[in-house]
Amino acid sequence: MAGRYAVIMAGGKGERFWPLSTSKHPKQLLALVGDKPLIAQAADRLQGLIPPENIFVVTNAELVEATQRAVPMLPPENIVGEPMGRDTAAAVACGGALVGARDPQAVFAVLTADQVMGDPEVFAATLRGGMDLAEQHEILVTIGIQPAFPSTGFGYIESGGLFGEAAGVQFKKAVRFVEKPDAGTAQRYLDTGKFFWNSGMFIWSVPTLGKAFAAHCPEMKKLMDELTAYASRGGISQGLEKTYPTLGKISVDYALMEKADNIVMACGTFSWDDVGSWPALESHFPHDADGNTLIGNCQQIDSTNNIVFSRDRMTAVIGVDNLVVVQADGVTLVCPKDRAQDIKKMVMALRAKGTFDDIL
């Protein structure tokens, strides 16, 4: 039986969680929900399923040391830094090379470092079943999440007929991937019962991934082959420095998942949240009697439905509604909840000024 591995993608900047999340200490290194950094939680979920020596992390080169400190249970050499971000297809190709250099026939899961999940036994069964099928069939497995509400913040996967069952989990043929919908479209998706949230998690064998890249994105097949050669002789960092500067940016969804016809979707029934911006924390923390989510050292009078995050200094709000208020590292952010996605624009604007690097 081929070996089983996992690659955790940890290259995100988490800009929508600024000012708490910064380029030097991004979202995956924060204990946003729970008492461990999100990336440590991602590694912990694999206990009993994949040994630590078979878990790789692909992150930013500048974050390698901080990531090693966050996941001390993993061998330091398994944490690999990209010299620059080239989106998820390149990260997947890098992960495929790391795994393929160890075992050319291996099956591996591609996971993300910044999601929050519950029901660990169900999650483990979903991975186990997906790996069983990916070992037996030439398929690209993706994990869809049973939607809890008509979200406009997630992409969706339309499912087709039943492919099979493994480890007590249903697997269906994937019909198509669709981008984040508007509210009306999201409700129609839910009404059909065929649409699942796109979790951005995948399972495949090294040979199947290589064939898919060769057919649909030859640039990534070339990258995977080159990096496999470097990884085989212990020089993955050198390989990344050589290959990445000339790469185009493309996501694995565009490169593969929207083109391939051998995609199977696991029906994920575990609780899951991408935790994409500050308002997402409302579903993970208790509310006070006025609907406020107060995290840390906060007080309120006559205020409703706010999110206030202030773990160090005390932050007080009076007579305000539907705001996000964040105090972190000497920076204060105030914005309406429905403008939380625009925090990324603020980060970009501050970066363009060139004088705020210490808080970005």
Contacts in CASP RR format, 6 or more apart in sequence:
PFRMAT RR
TARGET T0000
AUTHOR 0000-0000-0000
METHOD contacts of the structure
MODEL  1
MAGRYAVIMAGGKGERFWPLSTSKHPKQLLALVGDKPLIAQAADRLQGLI
PPENIFVVTNAELVEATQRAVPMLPPENIVGEPMGRDTAAAVACGGALVG
ARDPQAVFAVLTADQVMGDPEVFAATLRGGMDLAEQHEILVTIGIQPAFP
STGFGYIESGGLFGEAAGVQFKKAVRFVEKPDAGTAQRYLDTGKFFWNSG
MFIWSVPTLGKAFAAHCPEMKKLMDELTAYASRGGISQGLEKTYPTLGKI
SVDYALMEKADNIVMACGTFSWDDVGSWPALESHFPHDADGNTLIGNCQQ
IDSTNNIVFSRDRMTAVIGVDNLVVVQADGVTLVCPKDRAQDIKKMVMAL
RAKGTFDDIL
1 135 0 8 1.000
2 103 0 8 1.000
2 105 0 8 1.000
2 106 0 8 1.000
2 107 0 8 1.000
2 135 0 8 1.000
2 205 0 8 1.000
3 54 0 8 1.000
3 103 0 8 1.000
3 105 0 8 1.000
3 106 0 8 1.000
3 107 0 8 1.000
4 49 0 8 1.000
4 50 0 8 1.000
4 54 0 8 1.000
4 106 0 8 1.000
4 107 0 8 1.000
4 108 0 8 1.000
4 131 0 8 1.000
5 50 0 8 1.000
5 54 0 8 1.000
5 55 0 8 1.000
5 56 0 8 1.000
5 99 0 8 1.000
5 102 0 8 1.000
5 103 0 8 1.000
5 106 0 8 1.000
5 107 0 8 1.000
5 108 0 8 1.000
5 109 0 8 1.000
6 46 0 8 1.000
6 50 0 8 1.000
6 54 0 8 1.000
6 55 0 8 1.000
6 56 0 8 1.000
6 108 0 8 1.000
6 109 0 8 1.000
6 110 0 8 1.000
6 111 0 8 1.000
7 55 0 8 1.000
7 56 0 8 1.000
7 57 0 8 1.000
7 58 0 8 1.000
7 91 0 8 1.000
7 92 0 8 1.000
7 95 0 8 1.000
7 96 0 8 1.000
7 98 0 8 1.000
7 99 0 8 1.000
7 108 0 8 1.000
7 109 0 8 1.000
7 110 0 8 1.000
7 111 0 8 1.000
8 39 0 8 1.000
8 42 0 8 1.000
8 43 0 8 1.000
8 55 0 8 1.000
8 56 0 8 1.000
8 57 0 8 1.000
8 58 0 8 1.000
8 111 0 8 1.000
8 112 0 8 1.000
8 113 0 8 1.000
9 58 0 8 1.000
9 88 0 8 1.000
9 91 0 8 1.000
9 92 0 8 1.000
9 110 0 8 1.000
9 111 0 8 1.000
9 112 0 8 1.000
9 113 0 8 1.000
10 28 0 8 1.000
10 39 0 8 1.000
10 57 0 8 1.000
10 58 0 8 1.000
10 59 0 8 1.000
10 63 0 8 1.000
10 67 0 8 1.000
10 112 0 8 1.000
10 113 0 8 1.000
10 114 0 8 1.000
11 26 0 8 1.000
11 28 0 8 1.000
11 58 0 8 1.000
11 59 0 8 1.000
11 60 0 8 1.000
11 63 0 8 1.000
11 82 0 8 1.000
11 85 0 8 1.000
11 91 0 8 1.000
11 113 0 8 1.000
12 26 0 8 1.000
12 27 0 8 1.000
12 28 0 8 1.000
12 60 0 8 1.000
12 113 0 8 1.000
12 114 0 8 1.000
13 21 0 8 1.000
13 23 0 8 1.000
13 26 0 8 1.000
13 27 0 8 1.000
14 21 0 8 1.000
14 26 0 8 1.000
14 27 0 8 1.000
14 28 0 8 1.000
14 114 0 8 1.000
14 276 0 8 1.000
15 21 0 8 1.000
15 343 0 8 1.000
15 344 0 8 1.000
15 347 0 8 1.000
15 348 0 8 1.000
16 276 0 8 1.000
16 277 0 8 1.000
16 278 0 8 1.000
16 340 0 8 1.000
16 341 0 8 1.000
16 343 0 8 1.000
16 344 0 8 1.000
17 27 0 8 1.000
17 30 0 8 1.000
17 32 0 8 1.000
17 276 0 8 1.000
17 277 0 8 1.000
17 278 0 8 1.000
17 343 0 8 1.000
18 333 0 8 1.000
18 343 0 8 1.000
18 344 0 8 1.000
18 346 0 8 1.000
18 347 0 8 1.000
18 360 0 8 1.000
19 326 0 8 1.000
19 328 0 8 1.000
19 329 0 8 1.000
19 330 0 8 1.000
19 331 0 8 1.000
19 332 0 8 1.000
19 333 0 8 1.000
19 359 0 8 1.000
20 30 0 8 1.000
20 32 0 8 1.000
20 309 0 8 1.000
20 326 0 8 1.000
20 328 0 8 1.000
20 329 0 8 1.000
21 27 0 8 1.000
21 30 0 8 1.000
22 329 0 8 1.000
22 359 0 8 1.000
22 360 0 8 1.000
23 62 0 8 1.000
23 360 0 8 1.000
24 62 0 8 1.000
24 63 0 8 1.000
24 66 0 8 1.000
25 66 0 8 1.000
26 63 0 8 1.000
27 38 0 8 1.000
27 114 0 8 1.000
27 275 0 8 1.000
28 37 0 8 1.000
28 38 0 8 1.000
28 39 0 8 1.000
28 42 0 8 1.000
28 70 0 8 1.000
28 113 0 8 1.000
28 114 0 8 1.000
29 37 0 8 1.000
29 38 0 8 1.000
29 39 0 8 1.000
29 63 0 8 1.000
29 66 0 8 1.000
29 67 0 8 1.000
29 70 0 8 1.000
30 37 0 8 1.000
30 38 0 8 1.000
31 37 0 8 1.000
31 38 0 8 1.000
32 38 0 8 1.000
32 116 0 8 1.000
32 275 0 8 1.000
32 281 0 8 1.000
33 116 0 8 1.000
33 275 0 8 1.000
33 281 0 8 1.000
33 284 0 8 1.000
33 285 0 8 1.000
34 41 0 8 1.000
36 44 0 8 1.000
37 70 0 8 1.000
37 71 0 8 1.000
38 113 0 8 1.000
38 114 0 8 1.000
38 115 0 8 1.000
38 116 0 8 1.000
38 275 0 8 1.000
39 57 0 8 1.000
39 67 0 8 1.000
39 70 0 8 1.000
39 71 0 8 1.000
39 113 0 8 1.000
39 114 0 8 1.000
40 70 0 8 1.000
40 71 0 8 1.000
41 116 0 8 1.000
42 111 0 8 1.000
42 112 0 8 1.000
42 113 0 8 1.000
42 114 0 8 1.000
42 115 0 8 1.000
43 52 0 8 1.000
43 55 0 8 1.000
43 71 0 8 1.000
43 73 0 8 1.000
43 74 0 8 1.000
44 73 0 8 1.000
45 117 0 8 1.000
45 120 0 8 1.000
45 123 0 8 1.000
45 124 0 8 1.000
46 55 0 8 1.000
46 127 0 8 1.000
48 124 0 8 1.000
49 124 0 8 1.000
49 127 0 8 1.000
49 128 0 8 1.000
50 109 0 8 1.000
52 73 0 8 1.000
52 74 0 8 1.000
52 75 0 8 1.000
53 75 0 8 1.000
53 78 0 8 1.000
54 102 0 8 1.000
55 74 0 8 1.000
55 78 0 8 1.000
56 78 0 8 1.000
56 79 0 8 1.000
56 80 0 8 1.000
56 95 0 8 1.000
56 98 0 8 1.000
56 99 0 8 1.000
57 67 0 8 1.000
57 71 0 8 1.000
57 74 0 8 1.000
57 78 0 8 1.000
57 79 0 8 1.000
57 80 0 8 1.000
57 113 0 8 1.000
58 80 0 8 1.000
58 81 0 8 1.000
58 82 0 8 1.000
58 91 0 8 1.000
58 94 0 8 1.000
58 95 0 8 1.000
58 98 0 8 1.000
59 67 0 8 1.000
59 79 0 8 1.000
59 80 0 8 1.000
59 81 0 8 1.000
59 82 0 8 1.000
59 113 0 8 1.000
60 81 0 8 1.000
60 82 0 8 1.000
60 85 0 8 1.000
61 81 0 8 1.000
61 82 0 8 1.000
61 83 0 8 1.000
61 237 0 8 1.000
61 240 0 8 1.000
63 81 0 8 1.000
64 79 0 8 1.000
64 80 0 8 1.000
64 81 0 8 1.000
67 79 0 8 1.000
68 74 0 8 1.000
68 76 0 8 1.000
68 79 0 8 1.000
71 79 0 8 1.000
78 98 0 8 1.000
80 94 0 8 1.000
80 95 0 8 1.000
80 98 0 8 1.000
80 236 0 8 1.000
80 237 0 8 1.000
80 240 0 8 1.000
81 237 0 8 1.000
81 240 0 8 1.000
82 90 0 8 1.000
82 91 0 8 1.000
82 94 0 8 1.000
82 240 0 8 1.000
82 244 0 8 1.000
83 240 0 8 1.000
83 241 0 8 1.000
83 244 0 8 1.000
83 245 0 8 1.000
84 244 0 8 1.000
84 245 0 8 1.000
85 244 0 8 1.000
85 249 0 8 1.000
86 244 0 8 1.000
86 247 0 8 1.000
86 248 0 8 1.000
86 249 0 8 1.000
87 249 0 8 1.000
87 250 0 8 1.000
87 251 0 8 1.000
87 252 0 8 1.000
88 251 0 8 1.000
88 252 0 8 1.000
88 253 0 8 1.000
89 217 0 8 1.000
89 220 0 8 1.000
89 250 0 8 1.000
89 251 0 8 1.000
89 252 0 8 1.000
89 254 0 8 1.000
89 255 0 8 1.000
89 256 0 8 1.000
90 220 0 8 1.000
90 223 0 8 1.000
90 244 0 8 1.000
90 247 0 8 1.000
90 248 0 8 1.000
90 249 0 8 1.000
90 250 0 8 1.000
91 252 0 8 1.000
92 110 0 8 1.000
92 202 0 8 1.000
92 209 0 8 1.000
92 220 0 8 1.000
92 252 0 8 1.000
93 213 0 8 1.000
93 220 0 8 1.000
93 221 0 8 1.000
93 223 0 8 1.000
93 224 0 8 1.000
93 227 0 8 1.000
94 223 0 8 1.000
94 224 0 8 1.000
94 227 0 8 1.000
94 236 0 8 1.000
94 240 0 8 1.000
95 108 0 8 1.000
95 110 0 8 1.000
96 108 0 8 1.000
96 206 0 8 1.000
96 209 0 8 1.000
96 224 0 8 1.000
96 227 0 8 1.000
96 228 0 8 1.000
97 223 0 8 1.000
97 224 0 8 1.000
97 225 0 8 1.000
97 226 0 8 1.000
97 227 0 8 1.000
97 228 0 8 1.000
97 230 0 8 1.000
97 231 0 8 1.000
97 236 0 8 1.000
98 227 0 8 1.000
98 231 0 8 1.000
98 236 0 8 1.000
99 106 0 8 1.000
99 108 0 8 1.000
99 206 0 8 1.000
100 106 0 8 1.000
100 206 0 8 1.000
100 228 0 8 1.000
100 231 0 8 1.000
101 228 0 8 1.000
101 231 0 8 1.000
101 232 0 8 1.000
103 206 0 8 1.000
104 206 0 8 1.000
104 207 0 8 1.000
105 205 0 8 1.000
105 206 0 8 1.000
105 207 0 8 1.000
106 205 0 8 1.000
106 206 0 8 1.000
107 131 0 8 1.000
107 134 0 8 1.000
107 135 0 8 1.000
107 203 0 8 1.000
107 204 0 8 1.000
107 205 0 8 1.000
107 206 0 8 1.000
108 203 0 8 1.000
108 204 0 8 1.000
108 205 0 8 1.000
108 206 0 8 1.000
109 127 0 8 1.000
109 131 0 8 1.000
109 201 0 8 1.000
109 202 0 8 1.000
109 203 0 8 1.000
110 200 0 8 1.000
110 201 0 8 1.000
110 202 0 8 1.000
110 203 0 8 1.000
110 204 0 8 1.000
110 252 0 8 1.000
111 201 0 8 1.000
112 200 0 8 1.000
112 201 0 8 1.000
114 274 0 8 1.000
114 275 0 8 1.000
114 276 0 8 1.000
115 199 0 8 1.000
115 272 0 8 1.000
115 273 0 8 1.000
115 274 0 8 1.000
115 275 0 8 1.000
116 272 0 8 1.000
116 273 0 8 1.000
116 275 0 8 1.000
116 284 0 8 1.000
117 123 0 8 1.000
117 270 0 8 1.000
117 271 0 8 1.000
117 272 0 8 1.000
117 273 0 8 1.000
118 270 0 8 1.000
118 271 0 8 1.000
118 272 0 8 1.000
119 269 0 8 1.000
119 270 0 8 1.000
119 271 0 8 1.000
120 270 0 8 1.000
122 268 0 8 1.000
122 269 0 8 1.000
122 270 0 8 1.000
123 270 0 8 1.000
125 167 0 8 1.000
125 168 0 8 1.000
125 169 0 8 1.000
126 143 0 8 1.000
126 167 0 8 1.000
126 169 0 8 1.000
126 266 0 8 1.000
126 268 0 8 1.000
126 269 0 8 1.000
126 270 0 8 1.000
127 203 0 8 1.000
128 166 0 8 1.000
128 167 0 8 1.000
129 166 0 8 1.000
129 167 0 8 1.000
129 168 0 8 1.000
129 169 0 8 1.000
129 171 0 8 1.000
129 266 0 8 1.000
130 141 0 8 1.000
130 166 0 8 1.000
130 167 0 8 1.000
130 169 0 8 1.000
130 171 0 8 1.000
130 203 0 8 1.000
130 266 0 8 1.000
131 203 0 8 1.000
132 166 0 8 1.000
132 167 0 8 1.000
133 139 0 8 1.000
133 141 0 8 1.000
133 163 0 8 1.000
133 164 0 8 1.000
133 166 0 8 1.000
133 171 0 8 1.000
133 203 0 8 1.000
133 264 0 8 1.000
134 141 0 8 1.000
134 203 0 8 1.000
134 204 0 8 1.000
134 205 0 8 1.000
134 208 0 8 1.000
135 205 0 8 1.000
137 264 0 8 1.000
138 205 0 8 1.000
138 207 0 8 1.000
138 208 0 8 1.000
138 211 0 8 1.000
138 262 0 8 1.000
139 163 0 8 1.000
139 204 0 8 1.000
139 208 0 8 1.000
139 262 0 8 1.000
139 263 0 8 1.000
139 264 0 8 1.000
140 202 0 8 1.000
140 204 0 8 1.000
140 208 0 8 1.000
140 209 0 8 1.000
140 212 0 8 1.000
140 256 0 8 1.000
140 257 0 8 1.000
140 260 0 8 1.000
140 262 0 8 1.000
140 263 0 8 1.000
140 264 0 8 1.000
141 171 0 8 1.000
141 202 0 8 1.000
141 203 0 8 1.000
141 204 0 8 1.000
141 263 0 8 1.000
141 264 0 8 1.000
141 265 0 8 1.000
141 266 0 8 1.000
142 157 0 8 1.000
142 174 0 8 1.000
142 198 0 8 1.000
142 199 0 8 1.000
142 200 0 8 1.000
142 201 0 8 1.000
142 202 0 8 1.000
142 203 0 8 1.000
142 257 0 8 1.000
142 263 0 8 1.000
142 264 0 8 1.000
142 265 0 8 1.000
142 266 0 8 1.000
143 199 0 8 1.000
143 200 0 8 1.000
143 201 0 8 1.000
143 202 0 8 1.000
143 203 0 8 1.000
143 265 0 8 1.000
143 266 0 8 1.000
143 268 0 8 1.000
144 157 0 8 1.000
144 196 0 8 1.000
144 197 0 8 1.000
144 198 0 8 1.000
144 199 0 8 1.000
144 265 0 8 1.000
144 266 0 8 1.000
144 267 0 8 1.000
144 268 0 8 1.000
145 196 0 8 1.000
145 197 0 8 1.000
145 199 0 8 1.000
145 268 0 8 1.000
145 270 0 8 1.000
145 272 0 8 1.000
146 196 0 8 1.000
146 197 0 8 1.000
146 267 0 8 1.000
146 268 0 8 1.000
146 269 0 8 1.000
147 154 0 8 1.000
147 156 0 8 1.000
147 189 0 8 1.000
147 190 0 8 1.000
147 195 0 8 1.000
147 196 0 8 1.000
147 197 0 8 1.000
149 190 0 8 1.000
150 183 0 8 1.000
150 184 0 8 1.000
150 186 0 8 1.000
150 187 0 8 1.000
150 189 0 8 1.000
150 190 0 8 1.000
151 186 0 8 1.000
151 197 0 8 1.000
152 180 0 8 1.000
152 181 0 8 1.000
152 182 0 8 1.000
152 183 0 8 1.000
152 186 0 8 1.000
153 180 0 8 1.000
153 274 0 8 1.000
154 180 0 8 1.000
154 197 0 8 1.000
154 198 0 8 1.000
154 274 0 8 1.000
155 177 0 8 1.000
155 178 0 8 1.000
155 179 0 8 1.000
155 180 0 8 1.000
155 181 0 8 1.000
155 197 0 8 1.000
155 198 0 8 1.000
156 177 0 8 1.000
156 178 0 8 1.000
156 181 0 8 1.000
156 186 0 8 1.000
156 189 0 8 1.000
156 195 0 8 1.000
156 196 0 8 1.000
156 197 0 8 1.000
156 198 0 8 1.000
157 174 0 8 1.000
157 175 0 8 1.000
157 176 0 8 1.000
157 177 0 8 1.000
157 178 0 8 1.000
157 195 0 8 1.000
157 196 0 8 1.000
157 197 0 8 1.000
157 198 0 8 1.000
157 265 0 8 1.000
158 174 0 8 1.000
158 175 0 8 1.000
158 176 0 8 1.000
158 177 0 8 1.000
158 178 0 8 1.000
158 189 0 8 1.000
158 194 0 8 1.000
158 195 0 8 1.000
159 172 0 8 1.000
159 173 0 8 1.000
159 174 0 8 1.000
159 175 0 8 1.000
159 194 0 8 1.000
159 195 0 8 1.000
159 196 0 8 1.000
159 265 0 8 1.000
159 267 0 8 1.000
160 172 0 8 1.000
160 173 0 8 1.000
160 174 0 8 1.000
160 175 0 8 1.000
160 194 0 8 1.000
161 172 0 8 1.000
161 173 0 8 1.000
162 170 0 8 1.000
162 171 0 8 1.000
162 172 0 8 1.000
162 173 0 8 1.000
163 171 0 8 1.000
163 172 0 8 1.000
163 173 0 8 1.000
163 264 0 8 1.000
164 170 0 8 1.000
164 171 0 8 1.000
165 171 0 8 1.000
169 266 0 8 1.000
169 267 0 8 1.000
169 268 0 8 1.000
169 269 0 8 1.000
170 266 0 8 1.000
170 267 0 8 1.000
171 264 0 8 1.000
171 265 0 8 1.000
171 266 0 8 1.000
171 267 0 8 1.000
172 264 0 8 1.000
172 265 0 8 1.000
172 267 0 8 1.000
173 263 0 8 1.000
173 264 0 8 1.000
173 265 0 8 1.000
174 263 0 8 1.000
174 264 0 8 1.000
174 265 0 8 1.000
175 194 0 8 1.000
176 258 0 8 1.000
177 198 0 8 1.000
177 253 0 8 1.000
177 257 0 8 1.000
177 258 0 8 1.000
178 189 0 8 1.000
178 195 0 8 1.000
181 189 0 8 1.000
189 195 0 8 1.000
196 265 0 8 1.000
196 267 0 8 1.000
196 268 0 8 1.000
197 272 0 8 1.000
198 253 0 8 1.000
199 268 0 8 1.000
199 272 0 8 1.000
199 274 0 8 1.000
200 253 0 8 1.000
202 252 0 8 1.000
202 257 0 8 1.000
203 266 0 8 1.000
204 212 0 8 1.000
208 262 0 8 1.000
209 224 0 8 1.000
210 221 0 8 1.000
210 224 0 8 1.000
212 256 0 8 1.000
212 260 0 8 1.000
212 262 0 8 1.000
213 220 0 8 1.000
213 221 0 8 1.000
213 224 0 8 1.000
213 255 0 8 1.000
213 256 0 8 1.000
214 221 0 8 1.000
215 260 0 8 1.000
216 255 0 8 1.000
216 256 0 8 1.000
216 259 0 8 1.000
216 260 0 8 1.000
217 250 0 8 1.000
217 255 0 8 1.000
217 256 0 8 1.000
219 247 0 8 1.000
219 248 0 8 1.000
220 250 0 8 1.000
220 255 0 8 1.000
223 243 0 8 1.000
223 247 0 8 1.000
226 239 0 8 1.000
226 242 0 8 1.000
226 243 0 8 1.000
227 236 0 8 1.000
227 239 0 8 1.000
227 240 0 8 1.000
227 243 0 8 1.000
230 236 0 8 1.000
230 238 0 8 1.000
230 239 0 8 1.000
230 240 0 8 1.000
230 242 0 8 1.000
257 263 0 8 1.000
273 280 0 8 1.000
273 283 0 8 1.000
273 284 0 8 1.000
274 280 0 8 1.000
275 281 0 8 1.000
275 284 0 8 1.000
277 340 0 8 1.000
277 341 0 8 1.000
277 343 0 8 1.000
278 307 0 8 1.000
278 309 0 8 1.000
278 324 0 8 1.000
278 326 0 8 1.000
278 337 0 8 1.000
278 340 0 8 1.000
278 343 0 8 1.000
279 307 0 8 1.000
279 324 0 8 1.000
279 337 0 8 1.000
279 340 0 8 1.000
281 293 0 8 1.000
281 295 0 8 1.000
281 307 0 8 1.000
281 309 0 8 1.000
282 293 0 8 1.000
282 307 0 8 1.000
285 293 0 8 1.000
285 295 0 8 1.000
286 293 0 8 1.000
287 293 0 8 1.000
288 294 0 8 1.000
288 300 0 8 1.000
290 300 0 8 1.000
290 303 0 8 1.000
290 304 0 8 1.000
290 305 0 8 1.000
291 304 0 8 1.000
291 305 0 8 1.000
291 306 0 8 1.000
292 300 0 8 1.000
292 303 0 8 1.000
292 304 0 8 1.000
292 305 0 8 1.000
292 306 0 8 1.000
292 307 0 8 1.000
292 308 0 8 1.000
293 306 0 8 1.000
293 307 0 8 1.000
293 308 0 8 1.000
294 300 0 8 1.000
294 308 0 8 1.000
295 307 0 8 1.000
295 308 0 8 1.000
295 309 0 8 1.000
295 310 0 8 1.000
295 311 0 8 1.000
296 309 0 8 1.000
296 310 0 8 1.000
296 311 0 8 1.000
297 310 0 8 1.000
297 311 0 8 1.000
297 312 0 8 1.000
297 313 0 8 1.000
297 314 0 8 1.000
297 315 0 8 1.000
298 308 0 8 1.000
298 309 0 8 1.000
298 310 0 8 1.000
298 314 0 8 1.000
298 315 0 8 1.000
298 316 0 8 1.000
298 317 0 8 1.000
299 314 0 8 1.000
299 315 0 8 1.000
299 316 0 8 1.000
299 317 0 8 1.000
300 306 0 8 1.000
300 308 0 8 1.000
300 316 0 8 1.000
300 317 0 8 1.000
300 318 0 8 1.000
300 319 0 8 1.000
301 316 0 8 1.000
301 317 0 8 1.000
301 318 0 8 1.000
301 319 0 8 1.000
302 318 0 8 1.000
302 319 0 8 1.000
303 317 0 8 1.000
303 318 0 8 1.000
303 319 0 8 1.000
303 320 0 8 1.000
303 321 0 8 1.000
304 321 0 8 1.000
304 322 0 8 1.000
305 321 0 8 1.000
305 322 0 8 1.000
305 337 0 8 1.000
306 317 0 8 1.000
306 320 0 8 1.000
306 321 0 8 1.000
306 322 0 8 1.000
306 323 0 8 1.000
306 324 0 8 1.000
306 325 0 8 1.000
306 337 0 8 1.000
307 323 0 8 1.000
307 324 0 8 1.000
307 325 0 8 1.000
307 337 0 8 1.000
308 315 0 8 1.000
308 317 0 8 1.000
308 325 0 8 1.000
308 326 0 8 1.000
309 325 0 8 1.000
309 326 0 8 1.000
309 327 0 8 1.000
309 328 0 8 1.000
310 325 0 8 1.000
310 326 0 8 1.000
310 327 0 8 1.000
310 328 0 8 1.000
311 328 0 8 1.000
312 327 0 8 1.000
312 328 0 8 1.000
313 327 0 8 1.000
313 330 0 8 1.000
315 325 0 8 1.000
315 327 0 8 1.000
315 332 0 8 1.000
317 323 0 8 1.000
317 325 0 8 1.000
322 336 0 8 1.000
322 337 0 8 1.000
322 338 0 8 1.000
323 334 0 8 1.000
323 335 0 8 1.000
323 336 0 8 1.000
323 337 0 8 1.000
324 333 0 8 1.000
324 334 0 8 1.000
324 335 0 8 1.000
324 336 0 8 1.000
324 337 0 8 1.000
324 340 0 8 1.000
325 332 0 8 1.000
325 333 0 8 1.000
325 334 0 8 1.000
326 332 0 8 1.000
326 333 0 8 1.000
327 333 0 8 1.000
329 359 0 8 1.000
330 359 0 8 1.000
331 359 0 8 1.000
333 343 0 8 1.000
333 346 0 8 1.000
335 342 0 8 1.000
335 343 0 8 1.000
347 360 0 8 1.000
350 356 0 8 1.000
350 359 0 8 1.000
350 360 0 8 1.000
351 357 0 8 1.000
351 360 0 8 1.000
END
